[in-house]
Amino acid sequence: MIRKSINSLSKPTKQVLSGKLPSSHSLFQRFLSSSRQKNFEAVDKVGSFIQNFKSKSIDQRILLQQLPNILIELSEAAQRDSGPVVNNLLNEISLETTAYPAKFYALAIEVWLNSGHDESVNEARNLLQELLAKDDNISTKDVEEMDCINSAFARTIHAFLEHHGLQNADSSNFPSDFLTEAALLEQQMSDLHTDESISLSPNTTTMNARLALKSMQTQPLEAMSLLGEMIQADDNGNSSLAPNRVSYNTVIHAFSKEGMLKNATDTLLLMLSRNEEKKSEVKPDVISFNSLLNAYSNIKAPDSGKNAERVLDWMEELSQTEGFEVAPDAYSYTAVINAYAKSRSPERAEMILHRLLQRRQEGYNVSPTVVTFTAVLNAISQLSHEDARPARASSVMALMEELHLTGTVDMEPSVVTYNAL
């Protein structure tokens, strides 16, 4: 049974669930700021639901039909109390009925993962394991229920991967190995998918979770192999495994962050060719190209700037084609500027800045940011003639300040910008 979490709840939340606090808005405002009103209203609905469910004053079948909407509201509230509240809710239901569908579990997992609670991923995993422990859930042949199980797996795996990224940024706050936990869940999911005694089958959502894991494990070739399986399944008529844009972008990112730019480019071309051949409706987006540009911006090679600019040309040209929303954004131009800085071509870096400004004048929805100008200043610091640096840097700063003062661009130089001088 789910562990009770009443001790983790705030005082007003405990009062609502215990029925000691009336549901008037005047009382809500005593305990919560306006930003938490939505959460408190959702908690109040949970309290009313529990009271009605226990008293059986309303047909329980009717009440259970209302539960998904209540869980969705609780998830959208995205407050720390939301997770413990949902555990108490499921505990109360389990006292009256021995089983509830996978949909409830999937929504409860979503509540925890949106709550921002310190134990969110661990609690989500606990709920997932409770879901899997119920034979009626695993043996279901209901398509919607199976989709919910798959979604619960995928969402929890992604959450552990996200926390692994945070763990790398600040390991002192994350004592456990989230990547290992994600891998264990992925193996458990894969084992269930190959178990012929049950009807649970992989789909695009679960395959994307596996792709994300391979990317995080720095295994781009294995990720490409999985993408190949998805494409083959789609070509054989199994549309439930058809790769979507996220699938391709995950593999492109996996190759790009390992510096395997030819493989990344080939994956992008594969997505385009399948669309052109009418085998797929999937098209690249700005993220697809920005992964490549980011990789070029991190490579110290003489031709990295030129190669990055070719990708930028590609984006601008393709964006003129109907149905392709790949117009470069500020990140795209900034990545090219950084690539030229790494390849010691400050003149070209400045030209890319002016190219961005020209696009803005032509009516495109793109503007330089503080990061863009800072990247140009970093490039100027690479000038071989030291005497030329101050004048060039001052010119760029003057342009930045002019754009800000005239209201053309809403930005001001930052400390990092001045440090780049």
C-alpha positions in Angstrom: 0.0 0.0 0.0 1.1 3.6 -0.7 2.9 5.1 2.3 0.9 7.7 4.1 2.5 11.2 3.8 0.3 13.3 6.1 3.3 14.5 8.1 4.7 16.1 4.9 1.7 18.3 4.4 1.4 21.9 5.3 -1.0 22.8 8.2 -3.8 24.2 6.0 -3.6 21.2 3.7 -3.9 18.9 6.7 -7.0 20.8 7.8 -8.6 20.6 4.4 -8.1 16.8 4.2 -9.3 16.2 7.7 -12.4 18.3 7.0 -11.6 20.9 9.7 -11.3 23.8 7.4 -14.3 25.3 5.5 -13.8 25.7 1.8 -14.5 29.5 1.6 -12.1 31.6 -0.4 -11.7 34.0 2.6 -10.2 31.2 4.7 -8.0 30.0 1.8 -6.4 33.4 1.6 -5.4 33.3 5.3 -3.1 30.4 4.6 -1.9 30.8 1.0 -0.7 33.5 -1.3 -2.5 34.2 -4.5 0.1 32.0 -6.4 -1.1 29.0 -4.3 -4.8 29.6 -4.7 -5.1 27.1 -7.5 -3.3 24.4 -5.4 -5.5 25.0 -2.4 -8.7 24.8 -4.5 -7.4 21.5 -5.9 -6.6 20.2 -2.4 -10.1 21.2 -1.2 -11.6 19.2 -4.0 -9.6 16.2 -2.8 -10.9 16.7 0.7 -14.5 16.8 -0.5 -13.8 13.7 -2.7 -12.5 11.7 0.2 -15.4 12.7 2.4 -18.0 11.7 -0.2 -16.1 8.5 -1.0 -15.9 7.4 2.6 -19.5 8.3 3.4 -20.8 6.7 0.2 -23.3 9.5 -0.1 -22.6 9.6 -3.8 -22.3 6.5 -6.0 -18.6 5.6 -5.9 -18.5 4.8 -9.6 -19.6 8.4 -10.4 -17.0 9.7 -8.0 -14.2 7.7 -9.5 -15.2 9.1 -12.9 -14.4 12.6 -11.5 -11.1 11.6 -10.1 -8.9 12.0 -13.2 -10.0 15.7 -13.5 -9.2 16.2 -9.9 -5.7 14.7 -10.3 -5.1 16.8 -13.4 -6.0 20.0 -11.5 -3.7 18.9 -8.6 -0.9 18.3 -11.2 -1.4 21.7 -12.8 -1.2 23.3 -9.4 2.4 22.2 -9.2 3.0 22.8 -5.5 5.1 20.8 -3.0 2.0 19.7 -1.1 0.4 18.1 -4.2 2.5 14.9 -4.0 1.7 14.0 -0.4 -1.9 14.9 -1.0 -2.3 12.5 -3.9 -0.7 9.7 -1.8 -3.3 10.3 1.0 -6.0 10.3 -1.6 -5.0 7.0 -3.1 -4.6 5.5 0.4 -8.2 6.4 1.2 -9.5 4.9 -2.0 -7.5 1.7 -1.4 -9.4 1.3 1.9 -12.7 1.0 0.0 -11.6 -0.8 -3.2 -8.8 -3.2 -3.9 -7.9 -1.9 -7.3 -8.0 1.2 -9.4 -6.9 1.6 -13.0 -3.4 2.5 -14.4 -4.8 5.9 -15.4 -5.0 6.9 -11.8 -1.4 5.8 -11.1 -0.1 7.6 -14.2 -1.9 10.8 -13.2 -0.6 10.5 -9.6 2.9 10.1 -10.9 2.5 13.2 -12.9 1.3 15.1 -9.8 4.4 14.1 -7.9 6.8 15.0 -10.7 5.2 18.4 -11.2 5.2 19.1 -7.4 8.9 20.1 -7.1 9.0 18.0 -3.9 12.5 16.7 -2.9 11.2 13.1 -3.0 9.3 13.5 -6.3 11.2 11.0 -8.4 11.5 8.4 -5.6 7.7 8.7 -4.9 6.9 8.5 -8.6 9.0 5.3 -8.8 7.2 3.9 -5.7 3.8 4.5 -7.4 5.0 2.9 -10.6 6.2 -0.2 -8.7 2.8 -0.4 -6.9 1.1 -0.2 -10.2 3.2 -3.0 -11.6 2.6 -5.2 -8.5 -1.1 -5.4 -9.3 -1.7 -8.3 -11.6 -5.0 -6.9 -12.9 -3.1 -3.9 -14.2 -0.3 -5.7 -15.9 -2.5 -8.4 -17.5 -5.0 -5.8 -18.9 -5.8 -5.9 -22.6 -7.4 -2.4 -22.5 -5.4 -0.2 -24.9 -5.9 2.9 -22.9 -4.7 1.2 -19.7 -1.6 -0.2 -21.5 -0.8 3.3 -22.8 -1.0 4.6 -19.3 1.4 2.0 -18.0 3.8 2.9 -20.8 3.4 6.6 -20.1 4.1 6.1 -16.4 7.3 4.2 -17.2 8.5 6.8 -19.8 7.6 9.8 -17.6 9.5 8.3 -14.6 12.5 7.4 -16.6 12.7 10.9 -18.1 12.4 12.4 -14.6 15.3 10.4 -13.3 17.4 11.5 -16.3 16.5 15.1 -15.7 17.6 14.7 -12.1 20.8 13.1 -13.3 21.5 16.3 -15.2 21.0 18.3 -12.0 23.1 15.8 -10.1 26.0 16.5 -12.5 25.6 20.3 -12.0 25.5 20.1 -8.2 26.4 16.6 -6.9 26.3 17.7 -3.3 22.5 18.0 -3.4 21.9 14.6 -5.0 23.3 11.7 -3.1 21.9 8.9 -5.3 22.8 7.8 -8.8 19.8 8.8 -10.9 21.2 7.5 -14.1 21.5 4.0 -12.6 17.9 4.2 -11.4 16.7 5.3 -14.9 18.6 2.3 -16.4 17.0 -0.1 -14.0 13.5 1.2 -14.9 14.3 1.0 -18.6 15.4 -2.7 -18.2 12.3 -3.5 -16.3 10.1 -1.9 -18.9 11.9 -3.7 -21.7 11.5 -7.0 -19.9 7.8 -6.5 -19.7 7.6 -5.6 -23.3 9.2 -8.9 -24.3 7.1 -11.0 -21.9 4.7 -13.0 -24.1 2.4 -13.7 -21.2 1.2 -10.1 -21.1 -0.1 -7.7 -23.7 2.1 -4.7 -22.9 4.0 -3.6 -26.0 6.4 -0.7 -26.6 5.3 2.4 -28.3 6.9 5.7 -29.5 6.7 7.2 -26.0 8.6 4.3 -24.4 11.1 4.1 -27.2 11.8 7.9 -26.8 12.6 7.2 -23.1 15.0 4.6 -24.1 16.6 6.9 -26.7 17.0 9.6 -24.0 18.7 7.1 -21.7 21.1 6.0 -24.4 21.9 9.7 -25.1 22.6 10.3 -21.4 24.7 7.2 -21.2 26.8 8.6 -24.1 25.8 5.7 -26.4 24.8 7.5 -29.6 25.3 4.4 -31.8 23.0 2.4 -29.7 20.4 5.2 -29.8 20.7 5.2 -33.6 20.1 1.5 -33.6 16.9 2.0 -31.6 15.8 4.7 -34.1 16.4 2.2 -36.9 14.1 -0.3 -35.2 11.4 2.3 -34.9 11.7 3.2 -38.6 11.7 -0.4 -39.7 8.6 -1.1 -37.5 6.9 2.0 -39.1 7.7 0.8 -42.6 6.2 -2.6 -41.7 2.9 -1.0 -40.7 3.4 -0.7 -37.0 2.6 3.0 -36.6 2.6 2.8 -32.8 6.4 2.7 -33.0 6.8 5.4 -35.6 9.5 7.8 -34.7 8.5 11.4 -34.1 10.5 14.6 -34.1 11.6 14.0 -30.5 13.0 10.6 -31.5 15.2 12.1 -34.3 16.2 15.1 -32.2 17.3 12.9 -29.3 19.6 10.9 -31.6 20.9 14.1 -33.3 21.7 15.5 -29.8 23.3 12.2 -28.8 25.7 12.4 -31.7 26.3 16.1 -31.5 27.3 16.2 -27.8 29.9 13.5 -28.6 31.3 15.5 -31.5 30.0 12.9 -34.1 28.8 15.7 -36.4 28.6 13.6 -39.6 26.4 11.1 -37.9 24.2 13.9 -36.5 23.9 15.5 -39.9 23.1 12.1 -41.5 20.3 11.6 -38.9 18.9 15.1 -39.8 19.1 14.2 -43.5 17.3 10.9 -42.8 14.4 12.7 -41.2 14.2 15.1 -44.2 14.5 12.4 -46.8 11.7 10.3 -45.2 9.5 13.3 -45.2 10.3 14.1 -48.8 9.6 10.5 -49.8 6.2 10.7 -48.1 7.3 7.9 -45.7 6.8 10.2 -42.7 5.2 13.5 -41.9 7.9 14.3 -39.4 9.9 17.4 -40.1 12.9 19.0 -38.3 12.5 22.1 -36.2 14.9 24.7 -34.9 16.0 22.4 -32.1 17.2 19.8 -34.7 19.6 22.3 -36.2 20.6 24.0 -33.0 22.0 20.7 -31.7 24.4 20.7 -34.6 25.3 24.4 -34.2 25.9 23.9 -30.5 28.3 21.1 -31.3 30.2 23.2 -33.8 30.4 26.0 -31.3 32.2 23.7 -28.8 34.8 22.4 -31.3 38.2 24.1 -31.5 38.8 23.5 -35.2 39.8 25.9 -38.0 36.7 25.1 -40.0 34.1 24.9 -37.2 32.9 28.5 -37.9 32.5 27.9 -41.6 30.7 24.6 -41.0 28.4 26.2 -38.5 27.6 29.0 -40.9 26.7 26.4 -43.6 24.1 25.0 -41.2 22.8 28.5 -40.6 22.5 29.0 -44.4 20.6 25.7 -44.6 18.2 26.8 -41.9 17.5 30.2 -43.5 17.0 28.5 -46.9 14.8 25.7 -45.6 12.6 28.2 -43.6 11.5 29.6 -47.0 9.9 26.2 -47.8 6.3 26.0 -46.9 5.6 23.8 -43.8 9.2 24.1 -42.4 9.4 26.2 -39.3 13.2 26.3 -38.9 13.9 30.0 -39.1 17.1 30.5 -37.0 16.6 32.1 -33.5 19.0 34.1 -31.4 20.6 30.8 -30.1 21.3 29.7 -33.7 23.2 32.9 -34.5 25.0 33.0 -31.2 26.2 29.4 -31.7 27.7 30.4 -35.0 29.4 33.4 -33.5 30.9 31.2 -30.8 32.1 28.7 -33.4 33.9 31.6 -35.2 35.3 32.7 -31.9 36.7 29.1 -31.3 38.2 29.1 -34.8 39.7 32.6 -34.2 37.7 34.4 -36.9 36.4 37.5 -35.0 35.6 39.4 -38.3 33.2 36.6 -39.3 31.7 36.6 -35.8 30.8 40.3 -36.2 29.4 39.7 -39.6 27.0 37.1 -38.2 25.8 39.6 -35.6 25.0 42.1 -38.4 23.4 39.3 -40.4 21.1 38.7 -37.4 20.2 42.4 -37.2 19.5 42.5 -40.9 17.1 39.6 -40.6 15.3 41.5 -37.8 15.0 44.5 -40.1 13.5 42.3 -42.7 10.7 41.4 -40.4 11.9 38.1 -38.9 11.1 37.5 -35.3 14.6 37.3 -34.1 16.7 39.6 -31.9 20.1 39.5 -30.4 20.5 38.9 -26.7 23.1 39.9 -24.1 24.6 36.5 -24.7 24.9 37.2 -28.4 26.9 40.4 -27.9 29.0 38.8 -25.2 29.9 36.1 -27.7 31.0 38.7 -30.3 33.1 40.4 -27.6 34.7 37.1 -26.8 35.5 36.6 -30.4 37.1 40.1 -30.7 39.3 39.2 -27.7 40.9 36.6 -30.1 42.2 39.4 -32.5 45.8 38.9 -33.2 46.4 42.6 -33.2 45.9 43.6 -29.6 45.8 47.3 -30.5 42.7 46.8 -32.6 40.7 45.1 -29.8 39.6 48.1 -27.7 38.2 50.0 -30.7 36.3 47.0 -32.1 35.0 46.1 -28.7 33.8 49.7 -28.0 32.1 49.7 -31.4 30.1 46.5 -30.5 29.3 47.9 -27.0 28.1 51.2 -28.6 25.8 49.2 -30.9 24.4 47.2 -28.0 23.7 50.3 -26.0 22.1 52.1 -29.0 19.8 49.2 -29.6 18.8 49.2 -25.9 18.3 53.0 -25.7 16.2 53.1 -28.8 14.0 50.3 -27.6 15.0 48.1 -30.6 16.1 45.4 -28.3 15.2 45.0 -24.6 18.5 44.2 -23.0 21.3 45.8 -21.1 25.0 44.8 -20.8 25.6 42.3 -18.0 28.7 41.8 -15.7 29.7 38.9 -18.0 29.5 41.3 -21.0 31.8 43.8 -19.4 34.2 41.1 -18.3 34.5 40.1 -22.0 36.0 43.5 -22.8 
